[in-house]
Amino acid sequence: MHETTLLLIEVGALLLAMSLLGRLALLLGISPIPFYLVLGLAFGEGGLVELDASAEFFQAGAEIGVILLLALLGLEYTAAELFGSLKSARTAGIVDALFNALPGAAMALLLGWGPVAAVALAGVTWVSSSGVIAKLLRDLGRLSNRETPAILAVLVIEDLAMAFYLPVLSAIVIGVSLLQGAIAVAVAVGVVAVILYVALRHGHVVSRLFPADQYEPLLLGVLGLTMLVAGVAAEVGVSAAVGAFLVGIALSGRVAENASTVLTPLRDLFAAIFFVFFGLTTDSTALVSVLLPALALAIVTIITKLVTGAYAARRAGVGTLGQWRAGLSLAPRGEFSIVIAGLAVGAGVAPELAPLATAYVLITILAGTFLARLPDVSWFRAAVLRKRRTGAAA
């Protein structure tokens, strides 16, 4: 069979299956993310049938999915709102790093993998998944909630911190010189500073580049700029997601409003592809041996994310239920955790780190998808309110 024909068959079959599973998730009243992950596992390495022809298509689609998720999330907020949230969340960002990186480092040392693996696993457990959380917030209708800016501030701080962390990790695992590592960090930080400056000071000029009421050139222009900036950011060691998010922040007025409208269907398509691709690239047979340490690590770091998310929301003046929503929403880890593990294993550091990171990410995504809904359940809300009244009375 011709390769292009096989590609069409595989992609078509997976998209159809995704549609059916998405409909099932809607009927059950839950997020479709777990279904997409399981679908990917079923047809990935070690699954029922391994799909090869569509691998590159889904890889590219997955990268576009994360970019669009963050770009449209950025369109929901102004540059002033972002800057204010970042300033108020600085302390929360430090708490987040300490509470969530240390368990990963401790686990690596307990397993006898050494200090370099400890630095890598610390990054795996530290950074939440911007892509997963962006979709969760949208699926649960929380984009306009009071705690959402605090969640976004923590995510942006984590992604910006990767501009420092990834070059440093590369220097450690690959043996790059301190000078080369310092240059990589300086370039990455410089690019972020330029993008932030343009978004904060000249966002109105960027918006004028696009015709607000002409949907075809608006779609092509905003999508092109978003992917261009994301690509440049990734090239210099900054998260592509951060670049896309800041493009969304820079746009304003009718341009931002209509861009959100025309990009939403593309985001829905490629975001779903992102989660399927994650499952496709996971060797399900390698997960069994590391399931227990991954589960233990997931339980500990879901709790530490709950603490740090609640702390960030409380500092922003959010109420008790909003603090719970913020903490539980930050539980999923994702794309960065896999990149970090791949970088370490590729350099010959603790081969077991890759399946452990994969199992850990899958557990946190699956658990986080359901835990994020808890604050909306009637019995949970009643319990929180009752405890708050009891505390106030005491």
Secondary structure, 3 states (H helix, E strand, C coil): CCHHHHHHHHHHHHHHHHHHHHHHHHHHCCCCHHHHHHHHHHCCCCCCCCCCCCHHHHHHHHHHHHHHHHHHHHHCCCHHHHHHHHHHCHHHHHHHHHHHHHHHHHHHHHCCCCHHHHHHHHHHHHCCCHHHHHHHHHHCCCCCCCCHHHHHHHHHHHHHHHHHHHHHHHHHHHCCCHHHHHHHHHHHHHHHHHHHHHHHHCHHHHHCCCCCCCHHHHHHHHHHHHHHHHHHHHHCCCCHHHHHHHHHHHCCHHHHHHHHHHHHHHHHHHHHHHHHHHHHCCCHHHCHHHHHHHHHHHHHHHHHHHHHHHHHHHHCCCCHHHHHHHHHHCCCCCHHHHHHHHHHHHCCCCCCHHHHHHHHHHHHHHHHHHHCCHHHCHHHHHHHHHHHHHHHHC
